[in-house]
Amino acid sequence: MAISDSTILGKSLNNDYHDNQEAFEQYDFDVDKLQYVCHNFDCPSIEKYKNKYKINDDMSVEDFIKIIKNHYNELTYIGTENAHLVATSICKNDKKNWDDKKNQKDNGIFLCPNCHKAYDRNGGNFNNIENAQYEWLKKMKSILTSKQKIKDFMEVNSEN
């Protein structure tokens, strides 16, 4: 039986966190927890904790770690999905540029089912196309910004 692209991507993301676990050591943080929490810093499951700690809209990875450490068992979305940033269907159709990269760490992020659905399916149901596009672009920007912050954090704080 073939292993799904999502499973391969999840392993790639987990391996990346383990390869860079020294970036998290100063926070006494278990990187294995990262696979169970939505990585969209604007996810509704994280919003109440941002309010509790008075974290502004520009949440840092350090803030994210603090929330996970203090509220791991309370987070709504324990059980994430391995989301491809560039869809596997696009990767498969563009074999020259993407097929070999589709399941690599830079093309993935852990998202809760709601954020994954919003990212993949144009943000849900809206009354008009302008609103749908605007909401989808906001979610995409938030997810991609979160991914980039985590990547930058690991590069700065790891020797790898």
C-alpha positions, 0 to 999 in steps of 0.5 A: 500500500502506498503512503499518502502525500500527506503522511510523507509531508507530516514526516518531513515536517516532524523531521525538520522540527527534530533536526532543529530542536536546539532552537526550542531548547532554551524554552524547555519545549518538547518539539513533538507537541508541535505536530498536534497544534495548528500553526496558523497564528491567527487560528480561532483556537489560539485567539483567546490565549493571545487576548489572555497574554495581551499579544498583538496581531503580530504574534512571535514564535516565542509567544506561540511556544508560551501558549502551547506550553501553558495551554497544550491540553486546552487547545481546541485543535489537538489533531492537525492535518498536514497541509500542503502550501502548494497543492499536490494536484498543482505539483503533480501537473507541474512535474518540472518545477514541483513534483519532487518538492511537494512533500518537502518541509518548505511546502507544508504546515500543520493546520487544524481542520478548519484552517486547512479547509479555509486555506484549500477551499477559498475560505468557506461560504460567502455571499459575494465573490469579493468578500470570499476573495478578501477573506481567503487572501487574509487567511492565506497571508496569516498562514504563510506568515506563520510558516515563515516566522517558524522557519526564520526562528529555527534558522536563527536559533539552530546551528544546523 
